[in-house]
Amino acid sequence: MSENAIDKGQALFAEIYGQDMADGCRKFAESEGVANGEGFGPLQAKWSLEFPFGQLWTREDRLSRKLRSLTVLGMLIGQGQSEEIKYHTKMGIKNGLTRQELEEVFYSAIPYCGFPIANTAKTAMLAAFAELDAAAG
């Protein structure tokens, strides 16, 4: 994967989560820990910028970011990944999803994933909404 993918990934990450978080992710990805094998997990930050953000999420000619957000949220709900659901709920809002559309994703999870996992998703989504509302004002 190329430096161009990292640059594209960082730009998209900054658009969604803010420049400070994107810069922090990039700095960690390029830290001495990557170069000398020390630290814990800096390659994850590098790979996140390169692959999902730099190569997958930038393929808007193949699937819009809004539809990709719906797809990813569905998969995360099915896995019961509450922290990732929270982050991707925020990302979905930035990508043009409405709260009503997100609610429909939640409703769709009930028959296909089950009530317990859907409840986990609901809790994570409501936490994301609360954080967005607090940041807005």
C-alpha positions in Angstrom: 0.0 0.0 0.0 1.3 3.4 -0.9 1.9 6.7 0.9 -0.9 8.0 -1.4 -3.3 5.7 0.3 -2.2 6.9 3.7 -2.7 10.5 2.6 -6.1 9.8 1.2 -7.0 7.9 4.4 -5.9 10.7 6.7 -7.8 13.3 4.7 -11.0 11.2 4.9 -10.4 10.4 8.6 -10.0 14.1 9.2 -13.2 14.9 7.4 -15.1 12.4 9.6 -13.4 12.7 13.0 -11.6 16.0 12.8 -8.0 17.0 12.0 -6.7 16.6 15.5 -7.7 12.9 15.6 -6.4 12.3 12.1 -3.1 13.9 12.9 -2.8 11.9 16.1 -3.5 8.7 14.2 -0.9 9.5 11.5 1.6 10.5 14.1 1.1 7.2 16.0 1.2 5.3 12.7 4.6 6.8 11.9 6.0 6.7 15.4 9.3 5.2 16.3 7.4 2.1 17.5 6.7 1.2 13.8 10.4 1.7 12.9 12.0 -0.3 15.7 9.2 -2.8 16.6 8.5 -1.2 20.0 5.3 0.1 21.4 1.9 -1.6 21.1 -0.3 -1.4 18.0 1.1 1.4 15.8 0.7 -0.7 12.7 -3.0 -0.9 13.3 -3.2 2.9 12.9 -1.1 2.7 9.8 -3.2 -0.1 8.3 -6.4 1.8 9.2 -5.3 4.9 7.4 -4.1 2.8 4.4 -6.7 0.2 3.8 -10.2 1.0 5.1 -9.9 4.8 5.0 -7.4 5.2 2.2 -8.5 2.4 -0.2 -12.0 1.2 0.7 -13.9 4.3 1.9 -12.5 6.4 -1.0 -14.1 4.1 -3.6 -17.2 6.3 -3.9 -17.5 5.6 -7.6 -18.4 2.0 -6.6 -20.5 2.5 -3.5 -21.4 5.9 -1.9 -20.1 6.6 1.6 -23.7 6.7 2.8 -24.4 3.2 1.5 -21.1 1.9 2.8 -21.9 3.3 6.2 -25.2 1.3 6.1 -23.3 -1.8 5.1 -20.6 -1.5 7.7 -23.1 -0.7 10.5 -25.1 -3.8 9.6 -22.0 -6.0 9.8 -20.9 -4.4 13.1 -24.4 -4.8 14.6 -24.3 -8.5 13.6 -21.0 -8.9 15.4 -22.2 -7.0 18.5 -19.3 -4.5 18.3 -20.7 -1.7 20.4 -17.6 0.7 20.4 -17.3 0.4 16.6 -21.1 0.8 16.2 -20.8 4.1 18.1 -17.9 5.4 15.9 -19.7 4.3 12.7 -23.0 5.8 13.8 -21.1 9.1 14.0 -19.4 8.4 10.7 -22.8 7.5 9.1 -24.2 10.9 10.2 -21.2 12.6 8.6 -21.8 10.5 5.5 -25.3 11.7 5.1 -27.4 9.2 7.1 -30.3 10.5 9.1 -31.2 9.3 12.6 -34.4 7.9 11.0 -32.3 5.8 8.6 -30.1 4.7 11.4 -33.1 3.7 13.4 -34.2 1.5 10.5 -30.9 -0.2 10.5 -31.5 -0.9 14.2 -35.0 -2.2 13.4 -33.6 -4.4 10.6 -31.2 -6.0 13.0 -33.9 -7.3 15.4 -35.2 -10.1 13.2 -31.8 -10.9 11.6 -29.5 -10.6 14.5 -31.8 -11.0 17.5 -33.0 -8.7 20.3 -29.9 -8.9 22.5 -27.5 -7.8 19.8 -30.0 -5.2 18.5 -30.2 -3.8 22.1 -26.4 -3.5 22.2 -26.6 -1.6 18.9 -29.3 0.7 20.2 -27.3 1.5 23.3 -24.2 2.3 21.2 -26.2 4.4 18.7 -27.9 6.4 21.5 -24.5 7.0 23.0 -23.2 8.3 19.7 -26.2 10.6 19.3 -25.7 12.0 22.8 -22.0 12.7 22.0 -23.0 14.4 18.7 -25.6 16.5 20.5 -23.2 17.5 23.3 -20.6 18.5 20.7 -23.2 20.5 18.7 -24.1 22.7 21.5 
